[in-house]
Each structure stands twice: as structure tokens, then as C-alpha cells.
Amino acid sequence: MSYFQAPNEDDEGARALDMWLVDEALGMSQGYVLDFNDKTFNDFVRRSFGIDVTAPTYTVDGTSKAKRMRAFLRALVPGAQAEVLRKFWAYRQSLGSSYPTLEPGVERDFLQMIAKLEGSCSGAQ
């Protein structure tokens, strides 16, 4: 399976990624992603996935961390989207109580969305 391919619009996984949930779960309002600054965000993505999120592919909509994160996620197949979201979720969990609590149901829905993304690639390899 290639991480970078355009998902088929009829694909369940293409519809499974709910960017509103991603924005809520990863604190992506106003251009932020969790507590990352530009350098730590770039380093985290590079170390975790071997990707340079400052490349033009990911800055097509703008250079804020949130815009680059959205472009990064859109460039991935559903299973890879799930992997990225799980890694960022684990980081969020590591922040403990220093990061704001989510609205009721958002965590559940976010984790269900990730599970759907993981399921959408099963058997397609």
C-alpha cells in the first residue's frame, strides 16, 4: 500500500475523515496544532513519518500548522491518515491535564473515526 495516493471519492475512507473532529481533537483552531510551535511541529512530523511538511504540497492552502496538517492528511490514504492521527492523539494524551478537556463525545467520535479509517484499508493491500 502506498501512503500517498488520491483516495477514490467512492471510497468509504475518503468520506471517513471528518476534519471538524480532527480540528477539535488536535486543537487546530486559529492555525495551531496542539502545543507545537513551527519548529517542533516540523520536527515531530519529520521524525515520526519522514515527511517535510514545509514542502509546497502541504503549504498550498497556507503555512499555518493547522493548514499544513490538513493538507498532509488529505494527501494520505485512509490507513496512513489513521496512523498520523493516532500518533498525534498519543502526543495529546502525553500532555495530560495541561491540555484542555474535549467536549463530551468528541474523544469517542474521534477515536471511532480513526478506527473507521483503519478499517477502510483492510483487505485492500
DSSP file with accessible surface (Angstrom, degrees, kcal/mol):
  #  RESIDUE AA STRUCTURE BP1 BP2  ACC     N-H-->O    O-->H-N    N-H-->O    O-->H-N    TCO  KAPPA ALPHA  PHI   PSI    X-CA   Y-CA   Z-CA
    1    1 A M              0   0  112      0, 0.0     2,-0.4     0, 0.0   124,-0.1   0.000 360.0 360.0 360.0 134.9    0.0    0.0    0.0
    2    2 A S        -     0   0   59      1,-0.1    75,-0.2    74,-0.0    78,-0.1  -0.778 360.0-149.1 -92.5 136.6    1.3    3.4   -0.9
    3    3 A Y  S    S+     0   0   97     -2,-0.4    74,-1.8     1,-0.2     2,-0.8   0.825  87.2  59.2 -69.7 -32.4    0.7    6.2    1.7
    4    4 A F  S    S+     0   0   91     72,-0.2     2,-0.3    -3,-0.1    -1,-0.2  -0.806  71.1 112.4-110.2  96.0    0.5    8.8   -1.0
    5    5 A Q  S    S-     0   0  105     -2,-0.8     3,-0.0    70,-0.5     0, 0.0  -0.971  70.5 -98.5-153.9 148.9   -2.3    8.3   -3.4
    6    6 A A        -     0   0   94     -2,-0.3     2,-0.1     1,-0.1    69,-0.1  -0.553  44.0-123.3 -70.3 123.5   -5.5   10.1   -4.1
    7    7 A P        -     0   0   28      0, 0.0     2,-0.3     0, 0.0    -1,-0.1  -0.432  27.8-105.8 -66.3 143.7   -8.3    8.3   -2.4
    8    8 A N    >   -     0   0  100      1,-0.1     3,-2.2    -2,-0.1     6,-0.4  -0.526  23.6-132.1 -66.5 131.2  -11.2    7.2   -4.6
    9    9 A E  T 3  S+     0   0  146      1,-0.3    -1,-0.1    -2,-0.3     6,-0.0   0.757 108.8  54.1 -61.2 -23.3  -14.1    9.5   -4.0
   10   10 A D  T 3  S+     0   0  131      4,-0.1    -1,-0.3     5,-0.0     2,-0.2   0.552  86.0 111.8 -84.3  -7.9  -16.4    6.5   -3.7
   11   11 A D    X>  -     0   0   50     -3,-2.2     4,-1.1     1,-0.1     3,-0.5  -0.461  70.0-138.0 -70.5 133.1  -14.1    5.0   -1.1
   12   12 A E  H >> S+     0   0   94      1,-0.2     4,-1.1    -2,-0.2     3,-0.5   0.886 104.0  57.6 -55.7 -39.7  -15.5    4.8    2.5
   13   13 A G  H 3> S+     0   0    0      1,-0.2     4,-1.0     2,-0.2    -1,-0.2   0.858  97.9  59.0 -63.9 -34.9  -12.2    6.0    3.8
   14   14 A A  H <4 S+     0   0   29     -3,-0.5    -1,-0.2    -6,-0.4    -2,-0.2   0.850 113.8  38.6 -63.5 -31.8  -12.3    9.2    1.8
   15   15 A R  H << S+     0   0  145     -4,-1.1    -1,-0.2    -3,-0.5    -2,-0.2   0.613 103.7  72.1 -90.1 -14.8  -15.6   10.1    3.5
   16   16 A A  H  < S+     0   0   10     -4,-1.1     2,-0.8    -3,-0.2    -2,-0.2   0.750  73.5  91.0 -75.8 -24.2  -14.5    8.8    6.9
   17   17 A L     <  -     0   0   29     -4,-1.0     2,-0.8    -3,-0.2     3,-0.1  -0.635  59.2-168.9 -77.6 111.3  -12.0   11.6    7.6
   18   18 A D     >  -     0   0   71     -2,-0.8     4,-1.8     1,-0.2     3,-0.5  -0.873   6.5-166.5-103.1 101.7  -14.0   14.3    9.5
   19   19 A M  H  > S+     0   0   42     -2,-0.8     4,-3.0     1,-0.2     5,-0.2   0.808  85.2  62.1 -64.3 -28.0  -11.8   17.4    9.5
   20   20 A W  H  > S+     0   0  138      1,-0.2     4,-2.4     2,-0.2    -1,-0.2   0.938 105.5  46.9 -61.7 -43.7  -14.0   19.1   12.2
   21   21 A L  H  > S+     0   0   12     -3,-0.5     4,-3.0     2,-0.2     5,-0.3   0.903 111.8  50.7 -63.2 -41.5  -13.2   16.2   14.6
   22   22 A V  H  X S+     0   0    0     -4,-1.8     4,-2.5     2,-0.2     6,-0.2   0.946 110.1  50.2 -60.3 -47.0   -9.5   16.5   13.8
   23   23 A D  H  <>S+     0   0   38     -4,-3.0     5,-2.7     1,-0.2     6,-0.3   0.920 115.2  43.2 -57.2 -45.1   -9.6   20.2   14.4
   24   24 A E  H ><5S+     0   0   72     -4,-2.4     3,-0.9     3,-0.2    -2,-0.2   0.942 116.3  45.3 -66.9 -48.9  -11.4   19.7   17.8
   25   25 A A  H 3<5S+     0   0    0     -4,-3.0    -2,-0.2     1,-0.2    -1,-0.2   0.839 120.1  39.2 -68.3 -32.3   -9.2   16.8   19.0
   26   26 A L  T 3<5S-     0   0    0     -4,-2.5     8,-3.0    -5,-0.3    -1,-0.2   0.229 108.3-116.9-106.5  15.2   -5.9   18.3   18.0
   27   27 A G  T < 5 +     0   0   16     -3,-0.9    -3,-0.2    -4,-0.3    -4,-0.1   0.902  55.1 159.4  57.4  46.0   -6.7   21.9   19.0
   28   28 A M    > < +     0   0    0     -5,-2.7     3,-0.9    -6,-0.2    -1,-0.1   0.144  21.7 126.2 -93.5  21.7   -6.3   23.2   15.4
   29   29 A S  G >  S+     0   0   80     -6,-0.3     3,-1.8     1,-0.2    37,-0.1  -0.447  75.0  14.2 -74.2 150.9   -8.3   26.4   15.8
   30   30 A Q  G 3  S-     0   0  175      1,-0.3    -1,-0.2    -2,-0.1    -2,-0.0   0.768 134.4 -60.4  57.1  29.7   -6.6   29.6   14.8
   31   31 A G  G <  S+     0   0   17     -3,-0.9    35,-1.7     1,-0.3    34,-0.7   0.429 103.6 124.1  87.3  -1.5   -3.8   27.8   12.9
   32   32 A Y    <   -     0   0  126     -3,-1.8     2,-0.4    33,-0.2    -1,-0.3  -0.451  47.6-154.8 -88.8 163.5   -2.4   25.8   15.8
   33   33 A V    >   -     0   0    0      3,-0.4     3,-2.1     1,-0.2    -6,-0.2  -0.943  63.4 -61.4-134.9 112.0   -1.8   22.1   16.3
   34   34 A L  T 3  S-     0   0    8     -8,-3.0    -1,-0.2    -2,-0.4    -8,-0.1  -0.140 104.9 -36.2  46.6-132.5   -1.8   21.1   20.0
   35   35 A D  T 3  S+     0   0   87     -3,-0.1    -1,-0.2     2,-0.0     2,-0.1   0.192 100.4 130.0-105.4  18.5    1.1   22.9   21.7
   36   36 A F    <   -     0   0   10     -3,-2.1    -3,-0.4     4,-0.1     2,-0.2  -0.438  44.4-152.9 -72.6 142.3    3.5   22.7   18.8
   37   37 A N     >  -     0   0   88     -2,-0.1     4,-2.6    -5,-0.1     5,-0.3  -0.514  43.2 -90.2 -95.5 177.9    5.4   25.7   17.6
   38   38 A D  H  > S+     0   0   85      1,-0.2     4,-2.6    -2,-0.2     5,-0.2   0.928 126.1  45.3 -57.0 -46.9    6.5   25.7   13.9
   39   39 A K  H  > S+     0   0  134      1,-0.2     4,-2.7     2,-0.2    -1,-0.2   0.938 115.0  45.6 -65.0 -47.0    9.9   24.1   14.6
   40   40 A T  H  > S+     0   0   57      2,-0.2     4,-2.5     1,-0.2    -1,-0.2   0.881 113.6  50.5 -68.5 -33.8    8.6   21.4   17.0
   41   41 A F  H  X S+     0   0    0     -4,-2.6     4,-2.4     2,-0.2     5,-0.3   0.958 112.5  46.0 -63.9 -50.7    5.7   20.6   14.6
   42   42 A N  H  X S+     0   0   26     -4,-2.6     4,-2.4    -5,-0.3    11,-0.2   0.923 115.4  47.2 -57.8 -44.9    8.0   20.2   11.6
   43   43 A D  H  X S+     0   0   40     -4,-2.7     4,-3.0    -5,-0.2     5,-0.3   0.894 110.3  52.3 -64.4 -41.9   10.4   18.1   13.7
   44   44 A F  H  X S+     0   0   18     -4,-2.5     4,-2.6    -5,-0.2     5,-0.2   0.938 113.3  43.4 -61.7 -46.3    7.6   15.9   15.0
   45   45 A V  H  X>S+     0   0    0     -4,-2.4     4,-2.7     2,-0.2     6,-0.9   0.927 115.5  48.8 -67.3 -42.1    6.3   15.1   11.6
   46   46 A R  H  X5S+     0   0  108     -4,-2.4     4,-1.8    -5,-0.3    -2,-0.2   0.944 116.6  41.8 -63.7 -46.5    9.7   14.6   10.1
   47   47 A R  H  <5S+     0   0  179     -4,-3.0    -1,-0.2    -5,-0.2    -2,-0.2   0.897 121.2  41.6 -66.6 -41.6   10.8   12.2   12.9
   48   48 A S  H  <5S+     0   0   34     -4,-2.6    -2,-0.2    -5,-0.3    -1,-0.2   0.848 136.1   9.4 -77.3 -36.0    7.5   10.4   13.1
   49   49 A F  H  <5S-     0   0   44     -4,-2.7    -3,-0.2    -5,-0.2    -2,-0.2   0.409  91.1-117.3-129.0  -3.9    6.7   10.0    9.4
   50   50 A G  S  <<S+     0   0   63     -4,-1.8     2,-0.4    -5,-0.5    -4,-0.2   0.798  70.5 133.5  69.9  28.1    9.8   11.1    7.4
   51   51 A I        -     0   0   24     -6,-0.9     2,-0.9    -9,-0.1    -1,-0.2  -0.915  55.3-141.5-117.8 139.0    7.8   13.9    5.8
   52   52 A D    >   -     0   0   68     -2,-0.4     3,-1.6     1,-0.1     6,-0.2  -0.848  15.4-171.6 -95.5 100.6    8.8   17.6    5.3
   53   53 A V  T 3  S+     0   0    0     -2,-0.9    -1,-0.1     1,-0.3    19,-0.1   0.385  79.5  70.1 -78.8   7.6    5.5   19.4    6.0
   54   54 A T  T 3  S+     0   0   64    -12,-0.1    -1,-0.3     5,-0.0     5,-0.1   0.467  74.9 114.2 -95.3  -2.3    7.1   22.7    4.8
   55   55 A A  S X> S-     0   0   25     -3,-1.6     3,-1.9     1,-0.1     4,-0.7  -0.279  84.8-108.3 -65.2 152.1    7.1   21.3    1.2
   56   56 A P  G >4 S+     0   0  106      0, 0.0     3,-0.8     0, 0.0     4,-0.5   0.804 115.3  67.9 -53.9 -31.4    4.9   23.1   -1.3
   57   57 A T  G 34 S+     0   0   93      1,-0.2     3,-0.3     2,-0.2    -4,-0.1   0.846 108.1  37.9 -56.1 -34.7    2.5   20.1   -1.4
   58   58 A Y  G <4 S+     0   0   21     -3,-1.9    13,-0.3    -6,-0.2    -1,-0.2   0.486 112.8  55.5 -99.4  -5.1    1.5   20.9    2.2
   59   59 A T  S X< S+     0   0   39     -3,-0.8     3,-1.0    -4,-0.7    -1,-0.2   0.251  70.2 108.8-109.5  13.2    1.5   24.7    2.0
   60   60 A V  T 3  S+     0   0  106     -4,-0.5    -1,-0.1    -3,-0.3     3,-0.1   0.835  88.3  36.9 -60.4 -32.6   -0.9   25.0   -0.9
   61   61 A D  T 3  S-     0   0   85      1,-0.4    -1,-0.3    -3,-0.2     2,-0.2   0.464 134.1 -61.7 -97.0  -4.9   -3.6   26.4    1.4
   62   62 A G    <   -     0   0   23     -3,-1.0    -1,-0.4     1,-0.1     0, 0.0  -0.733  45.9 -93.8 141.2 173.3   -1.3   28.4    3.7
   63   63 A T  S    S+     0   0  107     -2,-0.2    -1,-0.1    -3,-0.1    -3,-0.1   0.419  74.6 117.5-106.0   1.7    1.6   28.0    6.0
   64   64 A S  S  > S-     0   0   36      1,-0.1     4,-2.4    -3,-0.1     5,-0.2  -0.288  75.7-114.8 -64.8 157.0   -0.1   27.7    9.4
   65   65 A K  H  > S+     0   0   21    -34,-0.7     4,-2.6     1,-0.2   -33,-0.2   0.918 116.0  50.9 -58.6 -43.3    0.5   24.4   11.2
   66   66 A A  H  > S+     0   0    0    -35,-1.7     4,-2.5     2,-0.2    -1,-0.2   0.917 110.5  48.1 -64.7 -41.8   -3.2   23.6   11.0
   67   67 A K  H  > S+     0   0   92      2,-0.2     4,-2.2     1,-0.2    -1,-0.2   0.904 113.5  47.5 -66.8 -38.5   -3.4   24.2    7.2
   68   68 A R  H  X S+     0   0    9     -4,-2.4     4,-2.6     2,-0.2    -2,-0.2   0.906 111.0  51.9 -67.7 -38.8   -0.3   22.1    6.7
   69   69 A M  H  X S+     0   0    0     -4,-2.6     4,-2.7    -5,-0.2    -2,-0.2   0.929 110.0  48.6 -63.0 -44.0   -1.7   19.3    8.8
   70   70 A R  H  X S+     0   0   51     -4,-2.5     4,-2.5     2,-0.2    -1,-0.2   0.928 113.0  47.1 -62.0 -44.4   -5.0   19.3    6.9
   71   71 A A  H  X S+     0   0    7     -4,-2.2     4,-1.4   -13,-0.3    -2,-0.2   0.906 111.6  52.1 -64.4 -39.8   -3.1   19.2    3.5
   72   72 A F  H >< S+     0   0    2     -4,-2.6     3,-0.6   -14,-0.2     4,-0.4   0.955 111.3  46.3 -59.6 -49.2   -0.8   16.4    4.9
   73   73 A L  H >< S+     0   0    0     -4,-2.7     3,-1.5     1,-0.2    -2,-0.2   0.904 109.3  54.1 -63.1 -41.0   -3.8   14.4    5.9
   74   74 A R  H 3< S+     0   0  114     -4,-2.5    -1,-0.2     1,-0.3    -2,-0.2   0.790 103.4  58.2 -64.1 -25.9   -5.6   14.9    2.6
   75   75 A A  T << S+     0   0   28     -4,-1.4   -70,-0.5    -3,-0.6    -1,-0.3   0.563  97.4  81.2 -79.9  -8.0   -2.5   13.6    0.8
   76   76 A L  S <  S-     0   0    4     -3,-1.5   -72,-0.2    -4,-0.4   -73,-0.1  -0.658  81.0-114.9-103.1 154.8   -2.7   10.3    2.6
   77   77 A V    >>  -     0   0    5    -74,-1.8     4,-2.4    -2,-0.2     3,-0.5  -0.418  45.6 -97.6 -75.2 160.0   -4.7    7.1    2.1
   78   78 A P  H 3> S+     0   0    6      0, 0.0     4,-2.5     0, 0.0     5,-0.2   0.871 121.9  52.1 -52.9 -43.6   -7.1    6.3    5.0
   79   79 A G  H 3> S+     0   0   13      1,-0.2     4,-1.9     2,-0.2     5,-0.1   0.899 112.5  46.1 -61.6 -39.0   -4.8    3.8    6.8
   80   80 A A  H <> S+     0   0    2     -3,-0.5     4,-2.5     2,-0.2    -1,-0.2   0.870 108.7  55.7 -70.7 -36.9   -2.0    6.3    6.8
   81   81 A Q  H  X S+     0   0    6     -4,-2.4     4,-2.8     1,-0.2    -2,-0.2   0.935 108.0  49.6 -57.3 -45.0   -4.4    9.1    8.0
   82   82 A A  H  X S+     0   0    0     -4,-2.5     4,-2.8     1,-0.2    -2,-0.2   0.916 109.3  51.2 -61.0 -42.9   -5.2    6.8   10.9
   83   83 A E  H  X S+     0   0   88     -4,-1.9     4,-2.0     2,-0.2    -1,-0.2   0.926 112.1  46.3 -61.0 -44.9   -1.6    6.3   11.7
   84   84 A V  H  X S+     0   0    3     -4,-2.5     4,-2.4     1,-0.2     5,-0.2   0.942 113.7  48.2 -63.1 -47.5   -0.9   10.0   11.7
   85   85 A L  H  X S+     0   0    0     -4,-2.8     4,-2.6     1,-0.2    -2,-0.2   0.893 110.3  51.6 -63.7 -39.4   -3.9   10.8   13.8
   86   86 A R  H  X S+     0   0   96     -4,-2.8     4,-2.6    -5,-0.2    -1,-0.2   0.905 109.9  50.0 -62.9 -40.5   -3.1    8.1   16.4
   87   87 A K  H  X S+     0   0   97     -4,-2.0     4,-1.9    -5,-0.2    -2,-0.2   0.932 113.8  44.3 -65.0 -43.6    0.5    9.4   16.7
   88   88 A F  H  X S+     0   0    0     -4,-2.4     4,-2.5     2,-0.2    -2,-0.2   0.874 112.5  53.1 -68.6 -35.6   -0.8   13.0   17.3
   89   89 A W  H  X S+     0   0   20     -4,-2.6     4,-2.7    -5,-0.2    -2,-0.2   0.922 107.4  51.2 -64.2 -43.1   -3.5   11.6   19.7
   90   90 A A  H  X S+     0   0   58     -4,-2.6     4,-1.8     1,-0.2    -2,-0.2   0.908 110.1  49.9 -60.6 -40.5   -0.8    9.8   21.7
   91   91 A Y  H  X S+     0   0   57     -4,-1.9     4,-0.8     2,-0.2    -2,-0.2   0.937 109.5  50.9 -63.0 -44.5    1.1   13.1   21.9
   92   92 A R  H >< S+     0   0   22     -4,-2.5     3,-1.1     1,-0.2     4,-0.4   0.921 109.3  51.1 -58.5 -43.2   -2.0   14.9   23.1
   93   93 A Q  H >< S+     0   0   92     -4,-2.7     3,-1.5     1,-0.3    -1,-0.2   0.854 102.4  60.5 -63.8 -33.1   -2.6   12.3   25.7
   94   94 A S  H 3< S+     0   0   89     -4,-1.8    -1,-0.3     1,-0.3    -2,-0.2   0.713  92.6  66.9 -68.4 -18.5    1.0   12.7   26.9
   95   95 A L  T X< S-     0   0   24     -3,-1.1     3,-1.6    -4,-0.8    -1,-0.3   0.681  86.1-174.6 -74.5 -17.3    0.3   16.4   27.7
   96   96 A G  G X   -     0   0   48     -3,-1.5     3,-1.5    -4,-0.4    -1,-0.2  -0.210  59.8 -14.0  59.8-142.2   -2.1   15.2   30.5
   97   97 A S  G 3  S+     0   0  128      1,-0.3    -1,-0.3    -3,-0.1     4,-0.1   0.515 119.5  83.3 -75.3  -2.5   -4.1   17.8   32.2
   98   98 A S  G <  S+     0   0   95     -3,-1.6    -1,-0.3     2,-0.1    -2,-0.2   0.594  85.4  67.0 -76.0  -8.8   -2.0   20.6   30.8
   99   99 A Y  S <  S-     0   0   43     -3,-1.5   -64,-0.0    -7,-0.1    -7,-0.0  -0.910  99.9 -96.0-113.6 141.3   -4.2   20.5   27.7
  100  100 A P        -     0   0   87      0, 0.0     2,-0.1     0, 0.0    -2,-0.1  -0.124  39.8-107.8 -57.5 146.8   -7.9   21.5   27.7
  101  101 A T        -     0   0  140     -4,-0.1     2,-0.1     1,-0.1    -4,-0.0  -0.449  35.9-116.6 -71.3 145.0  -10.5   18.8   28.1
  102  102 A L        -     0   0   26     -2,-0.1     3,-0.1     1,-0.1    -1,-0.1  -0.443  33.0 -92.0 -80.7 157.4  -12.6   17.9   25.0
  103  103 A E    >>  -     0   0  133      1,-0.1     3,-1.8    -2,-0.1     4,-0.6  -0.312  61.7 -80.9 -58.5 149.6  -16.3   18.5   24.6
  104  104 A P  T 34 S+     0   0  124      0, 0.0    -1,-0.1     0, 0.0    -3,-0.0  -0.270 117.2  14.7 -56.4 134.4  -18.3   15.3   25.6
  105  105 A G  T 3> S+     0   0   22     -3,-0.1     4,-2.7     1,-0.1     5,-0.2   0.138  98.1  98.9  89.8 -21.2  -18.4   12.8   22.8
  106  106 A V  H <> S+     0   0    7     -3,-1.8     4,-2.9     2,-0.2     5,-0.2   0.949  84.6  47.2 -66.8 -45.0  -15.6   14.4   20.7
  107  107 A E  H  X S+     0   0   86     -4,-0.6     4,-2.6     2,-0.2     5,-0.3   0.949 114.5  47.5 -60.3 -46.6  -12.9   12.0   22.0
  108  108 A R  H  > S+     0   0  144      1,-0.2     4,-2.4     2,-0.2    -2,-0.2   0.948 115.0  45.0 -58.7 -49.0  -15.2    9.0   21.4
  109  109 A D  H  X S+     0   0   56     -4,-2.7     4,-2.2     1,-0.2    -1,-0.2   0.882 112.3  52.3 -65.5 -37.5  -16.1   10.2   17.9
  110  110 A F  H  X S+     0   0    0     -4,-2.9     4,-2.2    -5,-0.2    -1,-0.2   0.944 111.7  45.2 -63.4 -47.5  -12.5   11.0   17.1
  111  111 A L  H  X S+     0   0   51     -4,-2.6     4,-2.2     1,-0.2    -2,-0.2   0.876 112.3  51.9 -67.1 -34.9  -11.3    7.5   18.1
  112  112 A Q  H  X S+     0   0  110     -4,-2.4     4,-2.3    -5,-0.3    -1,-0.2   0.892 107.6  53.0 -65.9 -39.0  -14.2    5.9   16.2
  113  113 A M  H  X S+     0   0    9     -4,-2.2     4,-2.5     2,-0.2    -2,-0.2   0.928 108.4  49.7 -61.7 -43.7  -13.2    7.9   13.1
  114  114 A I  H  X S+     0   0    0     -4,-2.2     4,-2.5     1,-0.2    -2,-0.2   0.931 109.4  51.6 -61.1 -44.1   -9.7    6.6   13.4
  115  115 A A  H  X S+     0   0   47     -4,-2.2     4,-2.4     1,-0.2    -1,-0.2   0.899 109.5  50.4 -60.2 -39.4  -11.0    3.0   13.7
  116  116 A K  H  X S+     0   0  119     -4,-2.3     4,-1.9     2,-0.2    -1,-0.2   0.909 109.2  50.9 -63.4 -43.5  -13.1    3.6   10.5
  117  117 A L  H  < S+     0   0    0     -4,-2.5     4,-0.5     1,-0.2    -2,-0.2   0.906 111.2  48.4 -61.6 -39.9  -10.0    4.9    8.7
  118  118 A E  H >< S+     0   0   72     -4,-2.5     3,-1.0     1,-0.2     4,-0.4   0.916 112.2  49.3 -65.6 -41.3   -8.1    1.8    9.8
  119  119 A G  H >< S+     0   0   42     -4,-2.4     3,-1.0     1,-0.2    -1,-0.2   0.787  98.4  67.5 -69.0 -27.2  -10.9   -0.5    8.7
  120  120 A S  T 3< S+     0   0   25     -4,-1.9    -1,-0.2     1,-0.3  -107,-0.2   0.699 102.9  45.8 -70.9 -15.2  -11.2    1.2    5.3
  121  121 A C  T X  S+     0   0   23     -3,-1.0     3,-1.5    -4,-0.5    -1,-0.3   0.496  83.6 115.2-104.6  -3.3   -7.8   -0.2    4.2
  122  122 A S  T <  S+     0   0   90     -3,-1.0    -3,-0.0    -4,-0.4    -4,-0.0  -0.435  87.5   9.5 -69.3 134.9   -8.3   -3.7    5.5
  123  123 A G  T 3  S+     0   0   84     -2,-0.1    -1,-0.3     1,-0.1    -2,-0.1   0.364 105.1  96.8  80.7  -6.8   -8.3   -6.2    2.6
  124  124 A A    <         0   0   80     -3,-1.5    -2,-0.1  -123,-0.0    -1,-0.1   0.376 360.0 360.0 -94.7   5.7   -7.2   -3.6    0.1
  125  125 A Q              0   0  177     -4,-0.2    -3,-0.0  -124,-0.1    -4,-0.0  -0.466 360.0 360.0 -87.2 360.0   -3.5   -4.4    0.3
